[in-house]
Amino acid sequence: MISPVRQPTIPESSATGYRRDMSGYFTESDPTRLEQEYPVGDAFLARFRGLSVDALRALQEARFRRVVERGWQVPFYARRWAEAGIGPGDIRSIDDLRKIPTFSKSDLMDSVERFPPFGDFHGFPDSGERPAVVFHTTSGTTGVPQPIYYGAWDREVQNALLARAYRLHGVVDSDVVHSVYGFGTVNGGHYIRETLLHFTKTLLITGGTGAETPSIQQVRLMERFGATVLVGFGDYLFRLAEVAKREGVQIPLRMISGHIAHDTRAALQAAWGGIEAYDWYGVGDTGTIAAEGPERDGLHLMEDAQLVELLDRETGLAVPEGQPGNLCVTCLFKDGIYPVIRFDTKDLSAVRSGANPLDLPFRRIEGFMGRSDNMVKIKGINVYPTAIGAALAEVDGLGGEYVCVVHRDENGRESLRVMAETATPADGLRSRAEDRLKQRIGISIPVELTAPGGTAGLTEVESRQKPKRLVVEQ
């Protein structure tokens, strides 16, 4: 049963002072409806296993129409869609999706610049009280931070989708989960905390980034409280493994769940003693989009909640199945404060072929394959930092930390060198690393070896959730 478009409203106050003073968040999040429409765990599998593609499409169509109706009420979309020559009656079904112009972070930042400080992509009412809202921003490390808004319903659906991912990975209520997602104004750490608190009975250790809790203290907390699950971005998880080994701590970890480059998965698992690592994908504006199941054979797109296209980075047209393209996402549940309709994430992935191993009607993707706007062209070859990292992970003796350094000469020509960390600079290690890059990337790239921690000043691995892997030399 699909409810009508959700208008941001404040629920009527209760007769009691306690209820009258509450924000309305719990009423607006509608737990009963949430459980019915976006089930988690065994209920999720029971709901969608064996469901036909036609039945899934009918569900998507109903949710899509509701989201588009809400989009017309938000100035950002009304303005952009009118500029594209689209009228309210032109978008009737998912078949009309390609008529809608995509948008990206640059368009959101243009909105913020034109309508400071909040932009015009939110759906706050023009007058009266606004509904309950969760407010975060991007890190702002490269400029003005982007605001991100979640209504109560939007937020709890996102939490439910992440809970699906954790349950698929094998998280159970008796687990002690150590999280290295950051806090502050960014979404990450808060999102994980809410998900585990609202949808599991796990015990959560909120370590945060290395800047919030030093790495040595993190591994000691994990040992003291018996962490069984480690969650976070793969880059920093490598760093923690190195520190844990150096400090000689004994941590009863049994699994990792995070954002992991698949070509480095084996190295990460080995760094933590052979435990299994599971991947999931999402971005702050959309929440969880896809997650691996227990079989770890591609990431299952949550297609009851997310409508996903893979687009050519140059033409904006759909790429053939199996070919990498930009993940473009329409959230089928965000019909409140901040609808997300055809958001081009600039993250690259590809659809994996073959039948779904969980008997779900959902497609699978390969996971994060890099960013289409974070690459350098050297000798006519597009070079992505993720490909560099994957190649270096195959070289015994390297520590996993690296950074790609671009130099531009006075004529605008670019050259690239790679700095890679190692604790054991054995004879021939540098040449083996350069040979592997030549084999995998197709061009010669010089490698500079440095001691552990030698790249941290450039990558900012201790302070950022996502370390910098490509920097331009000044």
C-alpha positions in Angstrom: 0.0 0.0 0.0 1.6 3.3 -1.1 0.6 6.4 0.8 0.2 9.7 -0.9 2.9 12.4 -1.2 4.2 13.3 2.1 3.9 17.0 2.8 6.2 18.3 5.6 3.9 18.9 8.5 4.1 19.0 12.3 1.9 16.4 14.0 -0.7 17.7 16.3 0.5 18.1 19.9 -0.6 15.7 22.5 -2.6 16.8 25.6 0.4 16.0 27.7 3.2 18.4 28.1 5.8 15.8 27.4 4.4 14.9 24.0 3.8 18.6 23.2 7.5 19.3 23.8 8.7 16.5 21.5 9.8 17.3 18.0 7.4 15.0 16.2 10.3 13.0 14.7 9.1 9.6 16.0 5.5 10.3 14.7 6.8 11.4 11.3 9.1 8.5 10.9 6.0 6.2 11.1 7.6 2.9 12.4 4.6 0.8 11.5 4.6 1.9 7.9 8.5 1.6 7.8 8.4 -2.0 8.9 5.8 -2.8 6.2 7.4 -1.0 3.3 11.1 -1.4 4.0 11.6 -4.6 6.0 15.0 -5.6 7.4 16.8 -8.9 7.9 14.8 -12.1 7.5 11.6 -10.1 6.8 13.4 -8.4 3.9 14.4 -11.7 2.3 11.0 -13.2 2.9 9.3 -10.1 1.2 11.5 -10.0 -1.9 12.7 -13.6 -2.6 11.0 -14.9 -5.7 9.3 -11.6 -6.4 8.8 -11.1 -10.1 10.5 -8.3 -12.0 7.1 -7.1 -13.1 5.9 -6.9 -9.4 9.0 -5.0 -8.5 8.4 -2.6 -11.4 4.9 -1.9 -10.3 6.2 -1.1 -6.8 8.9 1.2 -8.2 6.3 3.0 -10.5 4.0 3.9 -7.6 6.9 5.2 -5.5 8.4 7.0 -8.5 5.2 8.9 -9.3 5.0 10.1 -5.7 8.6 11.3 -5.6 8.2 13.2 -8.9 5.0 14.9 -7.6 7.0 16.0 -4.6 9.9 17.2 -6.9 7.6 19.7 -8.6 7.0 21.3 -5.2 10.7 21.9 -4.6 12.1 25.1 -6.2 15.4 23.4 -7.3 13.6 20.8 -9.4 10.8 23.1 -10.6 13.3 25.6 -11.8 15.6 23.1 -13.6 12.8 21.0 -15.1 11.1 24.1 -16.5 14.5 25.2 -18.0 14.7 21.8 -19.7 11.2 22.3 -21.2 9.5 19.7 -19.0 5.9 20.3 -17.7 4.2 18.6 -14.8 2.4 16.1 -17.1 5.5 15.0 -19.0 6.8 12.6 -16.4 4.2 9.8 -16.0 6.3 6.7 -15.5 9.9 5.4 -15.1 10.0 5.2 -19.0 10.0 9.0 -18.9 13.0 9.2 -16.5 15.5 10.1 -19.2 13.6 13.3 -19.9 14.6 14.6 -16.5 18.0 16.3 -16.4 20.6 14.8 -14.1 22.2 16.9 -11.4 25.4 16.5 -9.4 27.2 18.0 -6.5 28.3 21.0 -8.6 24.6 21.9 -9.2 23.8 21.6 -5.5 26.7 24.0 -4.7 25.5 26.4 -7.4 22.1 26.3 -5.6 23.8 27.1 -2.3 25.7 30.0 -3.9 22.6 31.4 -5.5 20.4 30.9 -2.5 22.7 31.0 0.6 23.1 29.4 3.0 20.7 26.5 2.5 20.2 26.4 -1.3 16.8 25.8 -2.8 16.8 22.0 -3.1 15.1 21.5 0.2 11.3 21.4 0.6 10.9 23.4 3.8 7.5 25.1 3.9 7.4 28.8 3.0 5.7 29.7 6.3 4.9 28.1 9.6 6.9 25.5 11.5 9.1 23.1 9.7 8.9 19.3 10.3 11.6 17.4 12.2 14.8 17.5 10.3 18.3 15.9 10.5 20.9 18.3 9.1 24.4 17.5 8.1 27.0 18.9 5.7 29.8 17.6 3.5 33.2 18.0 5.0 33.9 21.3 3.2 37.6 20.5 2.9 37.7 21.7 -0.7 35.4 24.7 -0.2 32.0 25.7 1.1 30.2 22.6 2.7 27.1 21.3 1.0 24.0 21.1 3.3 22.3 17.7 3.4 18.8 17.3 4.7 16.8 14.3 6.0 13.2 14.3 7.1 12.2 11.8 9.8 10.8 9.3 7.3 13.7 9.7 4.9 16.2 9.2 7.6 14.7 6.1 9.1 14.3 4.5 5.7 18.0 5.1 5.1 18.7 3.6 8.5 16.7 0.6 7.6 18.5 0.1 4.3 21.9 0.2 6.1 20.5 -2.3 8.6 19.7 -4.6 5.7 23.3 -4.4 4.6 24.6 -5.2 8.1 22.2 -8.1 8.5 23.2 -9.5 5.1 26.8 -9.3 6.1 26.1 -11.3 9.2 25.9 -8.7 12.0 24.0 -10.2 15.0 22.7 -8.6 18.2 25.4 -10.0 20.4 28.2 -8.2 18.4 30.4 -5.5 19.7 30.8 -3.1 16.7 33.7 -0.6 16.5 33.0 2.2 14.0 35.6 4.5 12.6 33.2 6.7 10.7 33.6 10.4 11.5 31.3 12.7 13.4 31.2 16.5 13.5 28.8 17.9 10.9 29.4 15.0 8.4 26.8 12.3 8.2 28.9 9.1 8.5 29.3 8.4 12.2 25.8 9.6 13.1 24.2 7.4 10.4 25.9 4.3 11.6 25.1 5.0 15.3 21.4 5.6 14.5 21.2 2.4 12.4 22.7 0.1 15.0 20.7 1.7 17.8 17.4 1.7 16.0 17.6 -1.7 14.2 19.9 -3.9 16.3 20.9 -4.6 19.9 24.6 -4.5 19.2 27.0 -2.6 21.4 28.6 0.2 19.5 32.1 1.7 20.1 32.1 5.1 18.4 35.8 5.5 17.7 35.4 8.0 14.8 38.4 9.0 12.7 42.0 9.0 13.8 41.8 12.7 14.5 38.9 12.2 16.9 40.4 9.1 18.6 44.1 8.4 18.0 44.7 5.1 16.2 46.6 3.6 19.2 43.6 4.4 21.5 41.2 2.9 18.9 42.9 -0.5 18.9 43.2 -0.5 22.7 39.5 0.2 22.9 38.8 -2.6 20.5 40.8 -5.0 22.7 39.4 -3.8 26.0 35.7 -4.1 25.0 36.1 -7.1 22.8 35.2 -5.7 19.4 33.9 -8.4 17.1 32.9 -6.3 14.0 34.9 -3.4 12.5 33.1 -0.9 10.3 34.5 2.0 8.2 36.4 2.9 5.1 38.9 0.3 3.9 41.8 2.8 3.7 41.8 3.6 7.5 41.1 0.0 8.4 44.5 -0.9 6.8 46.0 1.8 9.1 44.4 0.3 12.2 45.6 -3.2 11.3 49.1 -1.9 11.1 48.8 -0.2 14.5 47.2 -3.2 16.1 50.0 -5.4 14.9 52.6 -3.0 16.2 51.0 -2.7 19.6 50.5 -6.4 19.9 46.8 -6.1 20.9 44.5 -9.1 20.9 41.1 -8.2 19.3 38.4 -10.9 18.8 37.3 -9.5 15.4 35.3 -11.9 13.3 34.3 -9.7 10.4 34.7 -6.3 8.7 31.9 -4.3 7.0 32.7 -1.2 5.1 33.7 0.4 1.9 36.4 -1.8 0.3 38.1 -1.8 -3.0 37.5 -5.4 -4.1 41.1 -5.7 -5.5 42.4 -4.9 -2.0 40.0 -7.1 -0.1 42.4 -10.1 0.2 45.1 -7.8 1.5 42.8 -6.2 4.1 41.6 -9.6 5.3 45.1 -10.8 5.6 46.1 -7.7 7.6 43.4 -8.6 10.1 44.3 -12.2 10.4 42.1 -13.7 7.7 38.7 -12.5 8.8 36.1 -11.9 6.1 35.4 -8.4 4.8 32.0 -7.3 3.3 31.3 -4.3 1.1 28.4 -1.9 0.8 27.9 1.4 -1.2 26.0 4.6 -0.6 26.5 8.4 -0.5 25.3 11.0 1.9 22.5 12.4 -0.2 21.0 9.0 -0.9 21.8 6.6 1.9 22.6 2.9 1.3 22.3 1.9 -2.4 23.7 -1.6 -2.6 25.3 -4.2 -0.4 27.0 -7.6 -0.7 25.2 -10.7 0.6 26.8 -13.6 2.4 28.0 -15.0 -1.0 30.0 -11.8 -1.7 29.1 -12.1 -5.4 28.4 -8.5 -6.3 26.4 -5.8 -4.4 22.6 -6.2 -4.4 21.0 -2.9 -5.5 18.1 -2.0 -3.1 15.8 -1.5 -6.0 12.7 -1.2 -4.0 14.2 2.0 -2.6 16.7 3.2 -5.2 16.3 3.5 -8.9 19.8 3.2 -10.3 21.1 4.0 -13.8 24.7 3.7 -15.1 25.5 6.5 -17.5 28.4 7.3 -19.8 30.5 10.0 -18.3 30.7 11.9 -21.6 27.3 11.4 -23.2 25.0 10.9 -20.2 23.5 7.9 -22.0 23.1 4.4 -20.5 26.1 2.2 -20.8 25.8 -1.5 -22.0 25.4 -4.0 -19.2 28.8 -4.9 -17.8 30.5 -1.6 -18.8 31.5 0.9 -16.2 29.4 4.1 -15.9 28.4 6.8 -13.5 25.9 5.7 -10.9 22.9 7.9 -11.2 20.3 7.5 -8.4 16.7 8.4 -7.8 15.6 7.7 -4.3 12.1 6.2 -4.3 11.5 7.0 -0.6 12.6 10.6 -0.3 9.4 12.5 -0.8 9.8 14.9 2.1 12.3 17.6 2.7 15.0 16.7 0.1 13.9 14.5 -2.8 16.8 13.0 -4.8 15.8 12.6 -8.5 18.5 11.6 -11.0 21.6 12.4 -8.9 24.8 11.7 -10.8 27.1 10.6 -8.1 30.2 10.6 -10.4 31.0 7.3 -8.8 31.8 4.5 -11.3 30.5 1.0 -11.2 29.1 -1.7 -13.5 26.2 -4.1 -13.5 27.2 -7.7 -12.8 25.5 -10.3 -15.1 23.9 -13.5 -14.1 21.0 -14.7 -11.9 20.7 -13.1 -8.4 22.2 -15.7 -5.9 19.7 -14.7 -3.2 16.7 -15.1 -5.6 16.0 -11.4 -5.3 14.5 -9.5 -8.3 17.4 -6.9 -7.8 20.4 -6.3 -10.1 23.9 -6.5 -8.7 26.8 -4.1 -9.2 30.5 -4.5 -9.0 30.9 -1.9 -6.2 32.8 1.3 -6.2 35.3 1.4 -9.1 36.6 5.0 -8.7 35.3 8.5 -9.6 34.9 9.7 -13.1 35.9 13.2 -12.0 39.0 12.0 -10.0 41.5 10.9 -12.6 44.5 12.1 -14.6 45.3 11.5 -18.2 48.9 10.5 -18.7 50.2 9.7 -22.2 46.6 9.4 -23.4 45.6 6.9 -20.7 42.9 7.7 -18.1 44.5 6.8 -14.8 42.3 6.3 -11.7 43.8 6.2 -8.2 41.7 3.2 -7.3 43.4 1.3 -10.1 46.8 2.3 -8.8 45.9 1.1 -5.3 44.6 -2.2 -6.7 47.9 -2.8 -8.5 50.1 -1.9 -5.5 48.0 -4.3 -3.3 49.4 -7.1 -5.5 53.0 -6.3 -4.6 54.3 -8.1 -1.5 56.2 -5.8 0.9 54.1 -2.7 0.4 52.0 -1.5 3.3 48.8 -0.5 1.5 49.1 3.3 2.0 49.9 5.3 -1.2 49.2 8.6 -2.9 49.3 9.7 -6.6 51.1 13.0 -7.0 50.4 15.0 -10.2 52.9 17.6 -11.5 51.9 20.2 -14.1 54.6 22.0 -16.0 54.3 25.6 -17.3 52.8 24.3 -20.6 50.0 22.4 -18.7 51.5 18.9 -19.4 50.9 16.5 -16.5 53.2 13.9 -15.1 52.5 11.4 -12.4 54.5 9.7 -9.6 53.3 7.4 -6.9 54.4 7.4 -3.3 54.0 4.0 -1.5 54.6 3.1 2.1 56.7 0.1 3.2 58.1 -1.2 6.4 60.5 -3.5 4.7 62.2 -1.7 1.7 63.7 -4.9 0.3 66.0 -4.9 -2.8 64.0 -4.7 -6.0 60.7 -3.6 -4.3 60.5 -0.3 -6.1 61.1 -2.0 -9.5 58.6 -4.7 -8.8 56.0 -2.0 -8.0 56.8 -0.1 -11.2 56.6 -3.3 -13.2 53.2 -4.1 -11.8 51.9 -0.6 -12.5 53.1 -0.9 -16.1 51.3 -4.3 -16.5 48.0 -3.1 -14.9 47.9 0.5 -16.1 49.7 0.3 -19.4 52.2 3.1 -18.9 55.4 3.6 -16.9 54.8 5.4 -13.6 57.7 6.1 -11.2 57.3 4.8 -7.6 58.8 6.5 -4.6 59.0 4.3 -1.5 58.6 5.9 1.9 58.4 4.6 5.5 55.1 3.9 7.3 53.3 7.2 7.8 55.2 8.9 5.0 52.2 9.6 2.9 49.9 10.7 5.7 50.6 14.4 5.3 49.2 14.2 1.8 46.4 11.7 2.2 45.3 13.0 5.6 44.3 9.4 6.4 44.2 10.0 10.1 41.7 12.9 9.9 39.5 12.1 6.8 37.0 9.4 6.3 38.1 9.1 2.7 41.8 9.8 2.3 43.1 11.8 -0.6 44.6 9.5 -3.2 45.3 12.1 -5.9 47.0 15.4 -5.1 48.3 18.1 -7.4 51.9 19.3 -6.7 52.1 23.0 -6.2 
